[in-house]
Amino acid sequence: MEKVSVVGLGLMGTALAEAFLRKPLTVMVWNRTPSRCNPLGAQGARIASTVKAAVSASEAVIVCVSNYAAADELLRVREVSAALNGKTLIQLSSGTPKEARDTAAWARETGAQYLDGAILAYPSHIGSATAQILISGSPEVFRQHKELLEILGTPAYVGLNPGAAAALDCAGLISTMTSMIGLIHGIALCESESVETEHLVSMVNAFLPTRAELNREMAERIRAGKFDDPQAPLKTWAGVARHFVHIAQENHLAKDVPSFIAGLLDRALAEGLGEQEISSLVKIIRPDEMDKPNRSESV
Ligand SMILES: NC(=O)c1ccc[n+]([C@@H]2O[C@H](COP(=O)([O-])OP(=O)(O)OC[C@H]3O[C@@H](n4cnc5c(N)ncnc54)[C@H](OP(=O)(O)O)[C@@H]3O)[C@@H](O)[C@H]2O)c1
C-alpha cells in the first residue's frame, strides 16, 4: 500500500490527512502538539513520535504548518535532513516565492525531490475537485505525485520555478482582495445615499464578462509594453478618482480606498503617464521599468 506522511495537523493539515485516510493509503502523521494526532489515529493513521520518524516512514512527505519558518524549525535539523534523502517533500505551507526557492535549493542539497504548493481552498473543500492546489517545481516530480495530489483536490502545475505557486497565490489574492475592498467601499457609498445595494451588485455582476475580456487585454498590454492607444487615458481615470475622494469627504466615509486609488494615479501623472492607457500603472509598481519605453522591444 502506498504511504504518505503529513507533518502539521492544524485545520488544513488535518483535512489533508483525513482525505488520504479515506483512500487505501498508509498515512503517517506528526504534529507539534501531540493531542491533535489522536482523532486521526482513531481513523487509522499511524502516529509518528518524531518528525524524523514521519519523514522516514513514507516516500512522499507533505508539510502543512503555519509558515516556512515553522517548517524550517522542523525540517532543517540534521537527522530530519538526512532522513529526507531520496524522499519527495511537498511543501503546502503558505509563504513567499523566495522562501519556496530557498527551500527547493535546501531540499536539493539534502537529496530530496521538492514540490512547492499553494492551497486555494478551505479545509472543508479538501478531498473534492473544488480544492485547487497550485504546484510548482520539477514537472517530472509533479507527474510522479499527481495521483496523490488528486486525492486532495485539483492540482494545477504552474511552472518549474519553485516560487511560481506562491507568486500566483499572492497575485490572485491581491487581485481578489482589492476588488472585494472596493465593493465594500461601494456598498457603504450606496448606503450613504440610500441607494439599494442590490443595484450595485447587479451592475458589478453584469460587468463581469467584460471584466474578463479586459483582464486579458490588460495582461497582453503589460506583456507587450503597449500603452499608447487608450480609449480613456490615465489622466481621465485620475480625474474620476479625485471624485471618489470628494464623495468620501462629502458623505463622511473613510477616505482610505479612494485616496489609495487617487494617490497611485496621481503618481502616474507625475511620472508623465497621463496620456497612456491605465495598465501603464505597472510602471509605477515596478519603477525600475520606467526607463524602458517598450518591453517587447527590449527582449
Ligand atoms: N485554513 C485554511 O483555510 C487555509 C487555506 C489555504 C492555505 N492554508 C495554509 O495552510 C497552512 C496551515 O494552516 P492551518 O489552517 O492548518 O493553520 P492552523 O490551524 O493554525 O495550524 C497551524 C499548524 O502549524 C503548526 N505549527 C505552527 N508553528 C509551529 C512550529 N514553530 N513548530 C511546529 N509546528 C508549528 C501547528 O502546530 P500546533 O498544533 O502544535 O500548534 C499546527 O499544526 C498555513 O500556511 C495556511 O496559510 C490554510
The ligand as an SDF file (V2000), in Angstrom:
LIG
                    3D

 48 52  0  0  0  0  0  0  0  0999 V2000
   -7.1160   27.0760    6.8660 N   0  0  0  0  0  0  0  0  0  0  0  0
   -7.2660   27.4890    5.6180 C   0  0  0  0  0  0  0  0  0  0  0  0
   -8.3820   27.8220    5.1850 O   0  0  0  0  0  0  0  0  0  0  0  0
   -6.0780   27.5370    4.6840 C   0  0  0  0  0  0  0  0  0  0  0  0
   -6.2940   27.7170    3.2990 C   0  0  0  0  0  0  0  0  0  0  0  0
   -5.2120   27.7490    2.4210 C   0  0  0  0  0  0  0  0  0  0  0  0
   -3.9320   27.6430    2.9300 C   0  0  0  0  0  0  0  0  0  0  0  0
   -3.7340   27.4820    4.2740 N   0  0  0  0  0  0  0  0  0  0  0  0
   -2.3510   27.3990    4.7530 C   0  0  0  0  0  0  0  0  0  0  0  0
   -2.1020   26.1410    5.3740 O   0  0  0  0  0  0  0  0  0  0  0  0
   -1.1220   26.3130    6.4130 C   0  0  0  0  0  0  0  0  0  0  0  0
   -1.6750   25.7200    7.7000 C   0  0  0  0  0  0  0  0  0  0  0  0
   -2.8760   26.4180    8.0020 O   0  0  0  0  0  0  0  0  0  0  0  0
   -3.8910   25.8760    9.0940 P   0  0  0  0  0  0  0  0  0  0  0  0
   -5.2090   26.4530    8.7700 O   0  0  0  0  0  0  0  0  0  0  0  0
   -3.7640   24.4070    9.2870 O   0  0  0  0  0  0  0  0  0  0  0  0
   -3.3240   26.6300   10.3980 O   0  0  0  0  0  0  0  0  0  0  0  0
   -3.5430   26.2390   11.9180 P   0  0  0  0  0  0  0  0  0  0  0  0
   -4.8350   25.5550   12.1140 O   0  0  0  0  0  0  0  0  0  0  0  0
   -3.2720   27.4910   12.6880 O   0  0  0  0  0  0  0  0  0  0  0  0
   -2.3880   25.1920   12.2160 O   0  0  0  0  0  0  0  0  0  0  0  0
   -1.0330   25.5690   12.2390 C   0  0  0  0  0  0  0  0  0  0  0  0
   -0.1950   24.3150   12.2530 C   0  0  0  0  0  0  0  0  0  0  0  0
    1.1890   24.7140   12.2420 O   0  0  0  0  0  0  0  0  0  0  0  0
    1.8340   24.1200   13.3730 C   0  0  0  0  0  0  0  0  0  0  0  0
    2.9120   24.9850   13.8130 N   0  0  0  0  0  0  0  0  0  0  0  0
    2.9190   26.3410   13.8810 C   0  0  0  0  0  0  0  0  0  0  0  0
    4.1100   26.7910   14.3120 N   0  0  0  0  0  0  0  0  0  0  0  0
    4.8730   25.6870   14.5170 C   0  0  0  0  0  0  0  0  0  0  0  0
    6.2070   25.4910   14.9340 C   0  0  0  0  0  0  0  0  0  0  0  0
    7.0080   26.5260   15.2450 N   0  0  0  0  0  0  0  0  0  0  0  0
    6.6830   24.2250   15.0070 N   0  0  0  0  0  0  0  0  0  0  0  0
    5.8850   23.1890   14.6820 C   0  0  0  0  0  0  0  0  0  0  0  0
    4.6030   23.2830   14.2640 N   0  0  0  0  0  0  0  0  0  0  0  0
    4.1110   24.5420   14.1910 C   0  0  0  0  0  0  0  0  0  0  0  0
    0.7410   23.9830   14.3990 C   0  0  0  0  0  0  0  0  0  0  0  0
    1.1280   23.0560   15.3860 O   0  0  0  0  0  0  0  0  0  0  0  0
    0.3770   23.0230   16.8150 P   0  0  0  0  0  0  0  0  0  0  0  0
   -0.8840   22.2470   16.6030 O   0  0  0  0  0  0  0  0  0  0  0  0
    1.3320   22.3740   17.7150 O   0  0  0  0  0  0  0  0  0  0  0  0
    0.1150   24.4730   17.1940 O   0  0  0  0  0  0  0  0  0  0  0  0
   -0.3850   23.4560   13.5120 C   0  0  0  0  0  0  0  0  0  0  0  0
   -0.1940   22.1230   13.1860 O   0  0  0  0  0  0  0  0  0  0  0  0
   -0.8620   27.8220    6.5200 C   0  0  0  0  0  0  0  0  0  0  0  0
    0.3270   28.1600    5.8700 O   0  0  0  0  0  0  0  0  0  0  0  0
   -2.0700   28.4300    5.8350 C   0  0  0  0  0  0  0  0  0  0  0  0
   -1.7990   29.7110    5.2750 O   0  0  0  0  0  0  0  0  0  0  0  0
   -4.7700   27.4130    5.1480 C   0  0  0  0  0  0  0  0  0  0  0  0
  1  2  1  0
  2  3  2  0
  2  4  1  0
  4  5  1  0
  4 48  2  0
  5  6  2  0
  6  7  1  0
  7  8  2  0
  8  9  1  0
  8 48  1  0
  9 10  1  0
  9 46  1  0
 10 11  1  0
 11 12  1  0
 11 44  1  0
 12 13  1  0
 13 14  1  0
 14 15  2  0
 14 16  1  0
 14 17  1  0
 17 18  1  0
 18 19  2  0
 18 20  1  0
 18 21  1  0
 21 22  1  0
 22 23  1  0
 23 24  1  0
 23 42  1  0
 24 25  1  0
 25 26  1  0
 25 36  1  0
 26 27  1  0
 26 35  1  0
 27 28  2  0
 28 29  1  0
 29 30  1  0
 29 35  2  0
 30 31  1  0
 30 32  2  0
 32 33  1  0
 33 34  2  0
 34 35  1  0
 36 37  1  0
 36 42  1  0
 37 38  1  0
 38 39  2  0
 38 40  1  0
 38 41  1  0
 42 43  1  0
 44 45  1  0
 44 46  1  0
 46 47  1  0
M  CHG  2   8   1  16  -1
M  END
$$$$
